[in-house]
């Protein structure tokens, strides 16, 4: 893995422009969301993968003992409980 060393200037309101070489390498196009985090004293930008259908990202993530007949109803009930707990 090659290391790319480039510099950018922080502009008004803390804005930066990512160099084209990095945008191409990591697929960062207009509208892409980046997670900003700190790691060992460094600022890290992590591109968030977008899905055409967000439920595709979750497919297979949860293993159930038995299938749920009405997953939307179960999800709504779960969200209602979480909202009530937060009050």
LOLO-373051 format. One record per residue: residue in one letter; x, y, z of N, C-alpha, C, O in turn. Coordinates in Angstrom, 2 decimals, decimal comma, always signed. Example, Ala and Ser with C-alpha at 12.3 -4.5 7.8 and 13.67 -1.06 7.14 Angstrom:
2
<atom res="A" n_c1="+13,19" n_c2="-5,69" n_c3="+7,80" ca_c1="+12,30" ca_c2="-4,50" ca_c3="+7,80" c_c1="+13,20" c_c2="-3,30" c_c3="+7,80" o_c1="+14,24" o_c2="-3,32" o_c3="+8,46"/>
<atom res="S" n_c1="+12,85" n_c2="-2,25" n_c3="+7,08" ca_c1="+13,67" ca_c2="-1,06" ca_c3="+7,14" c_c1="+12,90" c_c2="+0,03" c_c3="+7,87" o_c1="+13,41" o_c2="+1,14" o_c3="+8,04"/>
***
This chain:
87
<atom res="X" n_c1="+0,85" n_c2="-1,18" n_c3="+0,00" ca_c1="+0,00" ca_c2="+0,00" ca_c3="+0,00" c_c1="+0,89" c_c2="+1,23" c_c3="+0,00" o_c1="+1,73" o_c2="+1,40" o_c3="+0,89"/>
<atom res="X" n_c1="+0,71" n_c2="+2,08" n_c3="-0,98" ca_c1="+1,53" ca_c2="+3,29" ca_c3="-1,05" c_c1="+0,91" c_c2="+4,39" c_c3="-0,19" o_c1="-0,31" o_c2="+4,48" o_c3="-0,05"/>
<atom res="X" n_c1="+1,77" n_c2="+5,22" n_c3="+0,36" ca_c1="+1,33" ca_c2="+6,33" ca_c3="+1,19" c_c1="+1,36" c_c2="+7,59" c_c3="+0,35" o_c1="+2,36" o_c2="+7,89" o_c3="-0,31"/>
<atom res="X" n_c1="+0,27" n_c2="+8,33" n_c3="+0,38" ca_c1="+0,18" ca_c2="+9,58" ca_c3="-0,36" c_c1="+0,30" c_c2="+10,72" c_c3="+0,65" o_c1="-0,49" o_c2="+10,79" o_c3="+1,59"/>
<atom res="X" n_c1="+1,26" n_c2="+11,59" n_c3="+0,47" ca_c1="+1,43" ca_c2="+12,74" ca_c3="+1,35" c_c1="+1,09" c_c2="+14,00" c_c3="+0,57" o_c1="+1,83" o_c2="+14,40" o_c3="-0,33"/>
<atom res="X" n_c1="-0,02" n_c2="+14,62" n_c3="+0,92" ca_c1="-0,45" ca_c2="+15,86" ca_c3="+0,29" c_c1="-0,83" c_c2="+16,84" c_c3="+1,40" o_c1="-1,08" o_c2="+16,42" o_c3="+2,53"/>
<atom res="X" n_c1="-0,86" n_c2="+18,10" n_c3="+1,09" ca_c1="-1,30" ca_c2="+19,07" ca_c3="+2,09" c_c1="-2,47" c_c2="+19,86" c_c3="+1,54" o_c1="-2,60" o_c2="+20,08" o_c3="+0,34"/>
<atom res="X" n_c1="-3,32" n_c2="+20,29" n_c3="+2,45" ca_c1="-4,45" ca_c2="+21,14" ca_c3="+2,10" c_c1="-4,49" c_c2="+22,28" c_c3="+3,10" o_c1="-3,94" o_c2="+22,18" o_c3="+4,20"/>
<atom res="X" n_c1="-5,15" n_c2="+23,35" n_c3="+2,71" ca_c1="-5,28" ca_c2="+24,50" ca_c3="+3,60" c_c1="-6,70" c_c2="+24,52" c_c3="+4,15" o_c1="-7,67" o_c2="+24,30" o_c3="+3,43"/>
<atom res="X" n_c1="-6,80" n_c2="+24,79" n_c3="+5,44" ca_c1="-8,11" ca_c2="+24,92" ca_c3="+6,06" c_c1="-8,62" c_c2="+26,32" c_c3="+5,79" o_c1="-7,96" o_c2="+27,31" o_c3="+6,10"/>
<atom res="X" n_c1="-9,80" n_c2="+26,38" n_c3="+5,19" ca_c1="-10,38" ca_c2="+27,67" ca_c3="+4,82" c_c1="-11,36" c_c2="+28,18" c_c3="+5,86" o_c1="-11,46" o_c2="+27,66" o_c3="+6,97"/>
<atom res="X" n_c1="-12,06" n_c2="+29,21" n_c3="+5,47" ca_c1="-13,08" ca_c2="+29,80" ca_c3="+6,33" c_c1="-14,08" c_c2="+28,73" c_c3="+6,73" o_c1="-14,43" o_c2="+27,86" o_c3="+5,94"/>
<atom res="X" n_c1="-14,53" n_c2="+28,79" n_c3="+7,95" ca_c1="-15,49" ca_c2="+27,82" ca_c3="+8,50" c_c1="-14,91" c_c2="+26,41" c_c3="+8,63" o_c1="-15,66" o_c2="+25,46" o_c3="+8,79"/>
<atom res="X" n_c1="-13,58" n_c2="+26,26" n_c3="+8,55" ca_c1="-12,95" ca_c2="+24,95" ca_c3="+8,72" c_c1="-13,05" c_c2="+24,04" c_c3="+7,51" o_c1="-12,84" o_c2="+22,83" o_c3="+7,63"/>
<atom res="X" n_c1="-13,37" n_c2="+24,59" n_c3="+6,38" ca_c1="-13,54" ca_c2="+23,77" ca_c3="+5,16" c_c1="-12,19" c_c2="+23,39" c_c3="+4,57" o_c1="-11,23" o_c2="+24,16" o_c3="+4,62"/>
<atom res="X" n_c1="-12,14" n_c2="+22,18" n_c3="+4,01" ca_c1="-10,96" ca_c2="+21,72" ca_c3="+3,28" c_c1="-11,41" c_c2="+21,15" c_c3="+1,95" o_c1="-12,57" o_c2="+20,75" o_c3="+1,79"/>
<atom res="X" n_c1="-10,51" n_c2="+21,12" n_c3="+1,00" ca_c1="-10,78" ca_c2="+20,48" ca_c3="-0,29" c_c1="-9,89" c_c2="+19,25" c_c3="-0,37" o_c1="-8,66" o_c2="+19,36" o_c3="-0,28"/>
<atom res="X" n_c1="-10,50" n_c2="+18,09" n_c3="-0,53" ca_c1="-9,72" ca_c2="+16,86" ca_c3="-0,66" c_c1="-9,11" c_c2="+16,81" c_c3="-2,06" o_c1="-9,80" o_c2="+17,02" o_c3="-3,05"/>
<atom res="X" n_c1="-7,82" n_c2="+16,52" n_c3="-2,14" ca_c1="-7,18" ca_c2="+16,44" ca_c3="-3,46" c_c1="-7,83" c_c2="+15,37" c_c3="-4,35" o_c1="-8,26" o_c2="+14,32" o_c3="-3,87"/>
<atom res="X" n_c1="-7,88" n_c2="+15,66" n_c3="-5,63" ca_c1="-8,52" ca_c2="+14,79" ca_c3="-6,61" c_c1="-7,97" c_c2="+13,36" c_c3="-6,54" o_c1="-8,72" o_c2="+12,39" o_c3="-6,65"/>
<atom res="X" n_c1="-6,66" n_c2="+13,25" n_c3="-6,37" ca_c1="-6,01" ca_c2="+11,93" ca_c3="-6,32" c_c1="-6,61" c_c2="+11,07" c_c3="-5,19" o_c1="-6,85" o_c2="+9,87" o_c3="-5,38"/>
<atom res="X" n_c1="-6,85" n_c2="+11,67" n_c3="-4,04" ca_c1="-7,44" ca_c2="+10,93" ca_c3="-2,92" c_c1="-8,93" c_c2="+10,66" c_c3="-3,14" o_c1="-9,42" o_c2="+9,58" o_c3="-2,82"/>
<atom res="X" n_c1="-9,63" n_c2="+11,65" n_c3="-3,69" ca_c1="-11,06" ca_c2="+11,43" ca_c3="-3,96" c_c1="-11,26" c_c2="+10,26" c_c3="-4,90" o_c1="-12,15" o_c2="+9,44" o_c3="-4,69"/>
<atom res="X" n_c1="-10,44" n_c2="+10,18" n_c3="-5,95" ca_c1="-10,55" ca_c2="+9,06" ca_c3="-6,90" c_c1="-10,20" c_c2="+7,74" c_c3="-6,23" o_c1="-10,91" o_c2="+6,74" o_c3="-6,38"/>
<atom res="X" n_c1="-9,10" n_c2="+7,73" n_c3="-5,49" ca_c1="-8,62" ca_c2="+6,50" ca_c3="-4,85" c_c1="-9,68" c_c2="+5,90" c_c3="-3,91" o_c1="-9,85" o_c2="+4,68" o_c3="-3,86"/>
<atom res="X" n_c1="-10,38" n_c2="+6,78" n_c3="-3,17" ca_c1="-11,33" ca_c2="+6,29" ca_c3="-2,17" c_c1="-12,79" c_c2="+6,46" c_c3="-2,57" o_c1="-13,69" o_c2="+6,23" o_c3="-1,75"/>
<atom res="X" n_c1="-13,04" n_c2="+6,86" n_c3="-3,81" ca_c1="-14,41" ca_c2="+6,96" ca_c3="-4,30" c_c1="-15,23" c_c2="+8,03" c_c3="-3,59" o_c1="-16,43" o_c2="+7,85" o_c3="-3,39"/>
<atom res="X" n_c1="-14,59" n_c2="+9,12" n_c3="-3,22" ca_c1="-15,29" ca_c2="+10,20" ca_c3="-2,53" c_c1="-15,78" c_c2="+11,20" c_c3="-3,59" o_c1="-15,02" o_c2="+12,02" o_c3="-4,09"/>
<atom res="X" n_c1="-17,06" n_c2="+11,10" n_c3="-3,90" ca_c1="-17,69" ca_c2="+11,99" ca_c3="-4,88" c_c1="-18,60" c_c2="+12,96" c_c3="-4,15" o_c1="-18,83" o_c2="+12,84" o_c3="-2,95"/>
<atom res="X" n_c1="-19,11" n_c2="+13,92" n_c3="-4,90" ca_c1="-20,04" ca_c2="+14,89" ca_c3="-4,32" c_c1="-21,22" c_c2="+14,16" c_c3="-3,69" o_c1="-21,79" o_c2="+13,24" o_c3="-4,27"/>
<atom res="X" n_c1="-21,57" n_c2="+14,58" n_c3="-2,50" ca_c1="-22,70" ca_c2="+13,98" ca_c3="-1,80" c_c1="-22,34" c_c2="+12,80" c_c3="-0,91" o_c1="-23,18" o_c2="+12,34" o_c3="-0,14"/>
<atom res="X" n_c1="-21,12" n_c2="+12,30" n_c3="-1,01" ca_c1="-20,69" ca_c2="+11,19" ca_c3="-0,15" c_c1="-20,55" c_c2="+11,69" c_c3="+1,27" o_c1="-20,04" o_c2="+12,79" o_c3="+1,50"/>
<atom res="X" n_c1="-21,00" n_c2="+10,92" n_c3="+2,22" ca_c1="-20,89" ca_c2="+11,27" ca_c3="+3,64" c_c1="-19,59" c_c2="+10,70" c_c3="+4,19" o_c1="-19,21" o_c2="+9,58" o_c3="+3,87"/>
<atom res="X" n_c1="-18,91" n_c2="+11,49" n_c3="+5,02" ca_c1="-17,68" ca_c2="+11,06" ca_c3="+5,66" c_c1="-17,87" c_c2="+11,07" c_c3="+7,17" o_c1="-18,45" o_c2="+12,00" o_c3="+7,73"/>
<atom res="X" n_c1="-17,38" n_c2="+10,04" n_c3="+7,83" ca_c1="-17,34" ca_c2="+10,02" ca_c3="+9,28" c_c1="-16,00" c_c2="+10,64" c_c3="+9,67" o_c1="-14,96" o_c2="+10,26" o_c3="+9,14"/>
<atom res="X" n_c1="-16,03" n_c2="+11,59" n_c3="+10,60" ca_c1="-14,81" ca_c2="+12,22" ca_c3="+11,09" c_c1="-14,56" c_c2="+11,69" c_c3="+12,49" o_c1="-15,42" o_c2="+11,77" o_c3="+13,36"/>
<atom res="X" n_c1="-13,37" n_c2="+11,16" n_c3="+12,70" ca_c1="-13,03" ca_c2="+10,59" ca_c3="+13,98" c_c1="-11,58" c_c2="+10,91" c_c3="+14,33" o_c1="-10,82" o_c2="+11,37" o_c3="+13,49"/>
<atom res="X" n_c1="-11,22" n_c2="+10,67" n_c3="+15,56" ca_c1="-9,84" ca_c2="+10,84" ca_c3="+16,01" c_c1="-9,25" c_c2="+9,47" c_c3="+16,27" o_c1="-9,94" o_c2="+8,57" o_c3="+16,77"/>
<atom res="X" n_c1="-7,99" n_c2="+9,30" n_c3="+15,94" ca_c1="-7,31" ca_c2="+8,04" ca_c3="+16,24" c_c1="-5,84" c_c2="+8,33" c_c3="+16,50" o_c1="-5,12" o_c2="+8,81" o_c3="+15,62"/>
<atom res="X" n_c1="-5,41" n_c2="+8,05" n_c3="+17,70" ca_c1="-4,01" ca_c2="+8,23" ca_c3="+18,09" c_c1="-3,50" c_c2="+9,63" c_c3="+17,74" o_c1="-2,41" o_c2="+9,78" o_c3="+17,19"/>
<atom res="X" n_c1="-4,29" n_c2="+10,66" n_c3="+18,06" ca_c1="-3,87" ca_c2="+12,03" ca_c3="+17,84" c_c1="-3,99" c_c2="+12,53" c_c3="+16,42" o_c1="-3,46" o_c2="+13,59" o_c3="+16,10"/>
<atom res="X" n_c1="-4,69" n_c2="+11,79" n_c3="+15,57" ca_c1="-4,87" ca_c2="+12,19" ca_c3="+14,17" c_c1="-6,34" c_c2="+12,31" c_c3="+13,85" o_c1="-7,18" o_c2="+11,64" o_c3="+14,45"/>
<atom res="X" n_c1="-6,66" n_c2="+13,17" n_c3="+12,89" ca_c1="-8,03" ca_c2="+13,29" ca_c3="+12,39" c_c1="-8,18" c_c2="+12,31" c_c3="+11,23" o_c1="-7,37" o_c2="+12,30" o_c3="+10,31"/>
<atom res="X" n_c1="-9,22" n_c2="+11,50" n_c3="+11,28" ca_c1="-9,46" ca_c2="+10,50" ca_c3="+10,23" c_c1="-10,80" c_c2="+10,77" c_c3="+9,56" o_c1="-11,79" o_c2="+11,05" o_c3="+10,24"/>
<atom res="X" n_c1="-10,82" n_c2="+10,68" n_c3="+8,25" ca_c1="-12,05" ca_c2="+10,80" ca_c3="+7,47" c_c1="-12,34" c_c2="+9,43" c_c3="+6,86" o_c1="-11,51" o_c2="+8,87" o_c3="+6,15"/>
<atom res="X" n_c1="-13,52" n_c2="+8,91" n_c3="+7,14" ca_c1="-13,87" ca_c2="+7,57" ca_c3="+6,67" c_c1="-15,13" c_c2="+7,67" c_c3="+5,80" o_c1="-16,19" o_c2="+8,04" o_c3="+6,30"/>
<atom res="X" n_c1="-15,03" n_c2="+7,33" n_c3="+4,50" ca_c1="-16,21" ca_c2="+7,37" ca_c3="+3,64" c_c1="-17,26" c_c2="+6,34" c_c3="+4,09" o_c1="-16,93" o_c2="+5,22" o_c3="+4,46"/>
<atom res="X" n_c1="-18,52" n_c2="+6,75" n_c3="+4,05" ca_c1="-19,62" ca_c2="+5,87" ca_c3="+4,42" c_c1="-20,21" c_c2="+5,30" c_c3="+3,14" o_c1="-20,56" o_c2="+6,05" o_c3="+2,22"/>
<atom res="X" n_c1="-20,31" n_c2="+3,99" n_c3="+3,09" ca_c1="-20,87" ca_c2="+3,35" ca_c3="+1,90" c_c1="-22,38" c_c2="+3,59" c_c3="+1,86" o_c1="-23,07" o_c2="+3,42" o_c3="+2,87"/>
<atom res="X" n_c1="-22,87" n_c2="+4,00" n_c3="+0,70" ca_c1="-24,30" ca_c2="+4,20" ca_c3="+0,51" c_c1="-24,89" c_c2="+3,00" c_c3="-0,19" o_c1="-24,25" o_c2="+2,40" o_c3="-1,06"/>
<atom res="X" n_c1="-26,09" n_c2="+2,64" n_c3="+0,18" ca_c1="-26,80" ca_c2="+1,54" ca_c3="-0,45" c_c1="-28,04" c_c2="+2,07" c_c3="-1,15" o_c1="-28,72" o_c2="+2,95" o_c3="-0,62"/>
<atom res="X" n_c1="-28,32" n_c2="+1,56" n_c3="-2,32" ca_c1="-29,54" ca_c2="+1,92" ca_c3="-3,03" c_c1="-30,75" c_c2="+1,61" c_c3="-2,16" o_c1="-31,68" o_c2="+2,40" o_c3="-2,05"/>
<atom res="X" n_c1="-30,70" n_c2="+0,44" n_c3="-1,53" ca_c1="-31,74" ca_c2="+0,02" ca_c3="-0,60" c_c1="-31,04" c_c2="-0,23" c_c3="+0,74" o_c1="-30,34" o_c2="-1,24" o_c3="+0,88"/>
<atom res="X" n_c1="-31,21" n_c2="+0,66" n_c3="+1,73" ca_c1="-30,50" ca_c2="+0,54" ca_c3="+3,00" c_c1="-30,67" c_c2="-0,81" c_c3="+3,70" o_c1="-29,79" o_c2="-1,24" o_c3="+4,45"/>
<atom res="X" n_c1="-31,80" n_c2="-1,48" n_c3="+3,47" ca_c1="-32,00" ca_c2="-2,76" ca_c3="+4,11" c_c1="-31,01" c_c2="-3,81" c_c3="+3,61" o_c1="-30,77" o_c2="-4,81" o_c3="+4,30"/>
<atom res="X" n_c1="-30,43" n_c2="-3,60" n_c3="+2,41" ca_c1="-29,43" ca_c2="-4,53" ca_c3="+1,89" c_c1="-28,21" c_c2="-4,59" c_c3="+2,81" o_c1="-27,58" o_c2="-5,64" o_c3="+2,95"/>
<atom res="X" n_c1="-27,88" n_c2="-3,46" n_c3="+3,43" ca_c1="-26,72" ca_c2="-3,40" ca_c3="+4,32" c_c1="-26,93" c_c2="-4,26" c_c3="+5,56" o_c1="-25,97" o_c2="-4,73" o_c3="+6,16"/>
<atom res="X" n_c1="-28,17" n_c2="-4,46" n_c3="+5,93" ca_c1="-28,48" ca_c2="-5,22" ca_c3="+7,14" c_c1="-28,72" c_c2="-6,71" c_c3="+6,88" o_c1="-28,75" o_c2="-7,51" o_c3="+7,82"/>
<atom res="X" n_c1="-28,90" n_c2="-7,07" n_c3="+5,62" ca_c1="-29,25" ca_c2="-8,45" ca_c3="+5,30" c_c1="-28,22" c_c2="-9,43" c_c3="+5,87" o_c1="-27,03" o_c2="-9,32" o_c3="+5,60"/>
<atom res="X" n_c1="-28,70" n_c2="-10,36" n_c3="+6,66" ca_c1="-27,84" ca_c2="-11,38" ca_c3="+7,23" c_c1="-27,12" c_c2="-10,96" c_c3="+8,50" o_c1="-26,39" o_c2="-11,77" o_c3="+9,08"/>
<atom res="X" n_c1="-27,32" n_c2="-9,71" n_c3="+8,95" ca_c1="-26,62" ca_c2="-9,24" ca_c3="+10,14" c_c1="-27,19" c_c2="-9,83" c_c3="+11,42" o_c1="-26,48" o_c2="-9,95" o_c3="+12,42"/>
<atom res="X" n_c1="-28,45" n_c2="-10,19" n_c3="+11,40" ca_c1="-29,10" ca_c2="-10,72" ca_c3="+12,59" c_c1="-29,55" c_c2="-12,15" c_c3="+12,33" o_c1="-30,22" o_c2="-12,43" o_c3="+11,34"/>
<atom res="X" n_c1="-29,16" n_c2="-13,02" n_c3="+13,21" ca_c1="-29,58" ca_c2="-14,42" ca_c3="+13,11" c_c1="-30,74" c_c2="-14,65" c_c3="+14,08" o_c1="-30,61" o_c2="-14,39" o_c3="+15,28"/>
<atom res="X" n_c1="-31,84" n_c2="-15,13" n_c3="+13,57" ca_c1="-33,02" ca_c2="-15,37" ca_c3="+14,39" c_c1="-33,22" c_c2="-16,87" c_c3="+14,61" o_c1="-32,88" o_c2="-17,69" o_c3="+13,77"/>
<atom res="X" n_c1="-33,77" n_c2="-17,17" n_c3="+15,77" ca_c1="-34,09" ca_c2="-18,58" ca_c3="+16,05" c_c1="-35,26" c_c2="-19,04" c_c3="+15,19" o_c1="-35,30" o_c2="-20,18" o_c3="+14,73"/>
<atom res="X" n_c1="-36,22" n_c2="-18,14" n_c3="+15,00" ca_c1="-37,36" ca_c2="-18,45" ca_c3="+14,14" c_c1="-37,68" c_c2="-17,22" c_c3="+13,30" o_c1="-37,46" o_c2="-16,10" o_c3="+13,75"/>
<atom res="X" n_c1="-38,20" n_c2="-17,40" n_c3="+12,09" ca_c1="-38,51" ca_c2="-16,27" ca_c3="+11,21" c_c1="-39,61" c_c2="-15,39" c_c3="+11,80" o_c1="-40,48" o_c2="-15,87" o_c3="+12,52"/>
<atom res="X" n_c1="-39,55" n_c2="-14,09" n_c3="+11,49" ca_c1="-40,57" ca_c2="-13,15" ca_c3="+11,93" c_c1="-41,56" c_c2="-12,97" c_c3="+10,79" o_c1="-41,18" o_c2="-12,64" o_c3="+9,67"/>
<atom res="X" n_c1="-42,83" n_c2="-13,19" n_c3="+11,10" ca_c1="-43,87" ca_c2="-13,10" ca_c3="+10,07" c_c1="-44,08" c_c2="-11,65" c_c3="+9,62" o_c1="-44,30" o_c2="-11,40" o_c3="+8,43"/>
<atom res="X" n_c1="-44,01" n_c2="-10,71" n_c3="+10,56" ca_c1="-44,25" ca_c2="-9,30" ca_c3="+10,24" c_c1="-43,08" c_c2="-8,45" c_c3="+10,75" o_c1="-43,20" o_c2="-7,83" o_c3="+11,80"/>
<atom res="X" n_c1="-41,97" n_c2="-8,42" n_c3="+10,02" ca_c1="-40,79" ca_c2="-7,69" ca_c3="+10,50" c_c1="-41,01" c_c2="-6,18" c_c3="+10,69" o_c1="-40,44" o_c2="-5,59" o_c3="+11,60"/>
<atom res="X" n_c1="-41,83" n_c2="-5,56" n_c3="+9,83" ca_c1="-42,07" ca_c2="-4,12" ca_c3="+9,98" c_c1="-42,79" c_c2="-3,82" c_c3="+11,29" o_c1="-42,47" o_c2="-2,85" o_c3="+11,98"/>
<atom res="X" n_c1="-43,77" n_c2="-4,66" n_c3="+11,63" ca_c1="-44,52" ca_c2="-4,46" ca_c3="+12,87" c_c1="-43,59" c_c2="-4,61" c_c3="+14,06" o_c1="-43,64" o_c2="-3,80" o_c3="+14,99"/>
<atom res="X" n_c1="-42,74" n_c2="-5,61" n_c3="+14,04" ca_c1="-41,80" ca_c2="-5,86" ca_c3="+15,13" c_c1="-40,82" c_c2="-4,68" c_c3="+15,27" o_c1="-40,52" o_c2="-4,26" o_c3="+16,38"/>
<atom res="X" n_c1="-40,34" n_c2="-4,16" n_c3="+14,14" ca_c1="-39,42" ca_c2="-3,03" ca_c3="+14,17" c_c1="-40,10" c_c2="-1,79" c_c3="+14,74" o_c1="-39,50" o_c2="-1,06" o_c3="+15,53"/>
<atom res="X" n_c1="-41,34" n_c2="-1,53" n_c3="+14,33" ca_c1="-42,08" ca_c2="-0,37" ca_c3="+14,84" c_c1="-42,30" c_c2="-0,47" c_c3="+16,35" o_c1="-42,15" o_c2="+0,51" o_c3="+17,07"/>
<atom res="X" n_c1="-42,66" n_c2="-1,66" n_c3="+16,82" ca_c1="-42,87" ca_c2="-1,86" ca_c3="+18,26" c_c1="-41,57" c_c2="-1,62" c_c3="+19,02" o_c1="-41,58" o_c2="-1,01" o_c3="+20,09"/>
<atom res="X" n_c1="-40,47" n_c2="-2,09" n_c3="+18,48" ca_c1="-39,17" ca_c2="-1,88" ca_c3="+19,12" c_c1="-38,86" c_c2="-0,39" c_c3="+19,22" o_c1="-38,41" o_c2="+0,09" o_c3="+20,26"/>
<atom res="X" n_c1="-39,08" n_c2="+0,36" n_c3="+18,12" ca_c1="-38,82" ca_c2="+1,79" ca_c3="+18,13" c_c1="-39,73" c_c2="+2,52" c_c3="+19,12" o_c1="-39,29" o_c2="+3,45" o_c3="+19,80"/>
<atom res="X" n_c1="-40,99" n_c2="+2,12" n_c3="+19,19" ca_c1="-41,91" ca_c2="+2,74" ca_c3="+20,16" c_c1="-41,41" c_c2="+2,54" c_c3="+21,58" o_c1="-41,41" o_c2="+3,48" o_c3="+22,38"/>
<atom res="X" n_c1="-40,98" n_c2="+1,31" n_c3="+21,90" ca_c1="-40,46" ca_c2="+1,03" ca_c3="+23,24" c_c1="-39,24" c_c2="+1,89" c_c3="+23,55" o_c1="-39,12" o_c2="+2,42" o_c3="+24,66"/>
<atom res="X" n_c1="-38,34" n_c2="+2,03" n_c3="+22,57" ca_c1="-37,12" ca_c2="+2,85" ca_c3="+22,76" c_c1="-37,49" c_c2="+4,31" c_c3="+22,99" o_c1="-36,88" o_c2="+4,98" o_c3="+23,83"/>
<atom res="X" n_c1="-38,48" n_c2="+4,82" n_c3="+22,24" ca_c1="-38,90" ca_c2="+6,20" ca_c3="+22,40" c_c1="-39,52" c_c2="+6,44" c_c3="+23,78" o_c1="-39,26" o_c2="+7,46" o_c3="+24,42"/>
<atom res="X" n_c1="-40,34" n_c2="+5,50" n_c3="+24,22" ca_c1="-40,99" ca_c2="+5,63" ca_c3="+25,53" c_c1="-39,93" c_c2="+5,57" c_c3="+26,64" o_c1="-40,02" o_c2="+6,32" o_c3="+27,61"/>
<atom res="X" n_c1="-38,95" n_c2="+4,70" n_c3="+26,51" ca_c1="-37,87" ca_c2="+4,60" ca_c3="+27,49" c_c1="-37,09" c_c2="+5,91" c_c3="+27,59" o_c1="-36,61" o_c2="+6,26" o_c3="+28,66"/>
<atom res="X" n_c1="-36,97" n_c2="+6,62" n_c3="+26,47" ca_c1="-36,22" ca_c2="+7,86" ca_c3="+26,44" c_c1="-36,96" c_c2="+9,04" c_c3="+27,08" o_c1="-36,35" o_c2="+10,06" o_c3="+27,37"/>
<atom res="X" n_c1="-38,27" n_c2="+8,90" n_c3="+27,29" ca_c1="-39,07" ca_c2="+10,00" ca_c3="+27,89" c_c1="-38,90" c_c2="+10,09" c_c3="+29,37" o_c1="-39,50" o_c2="+10,96" o_c3="+30,01"/>
***
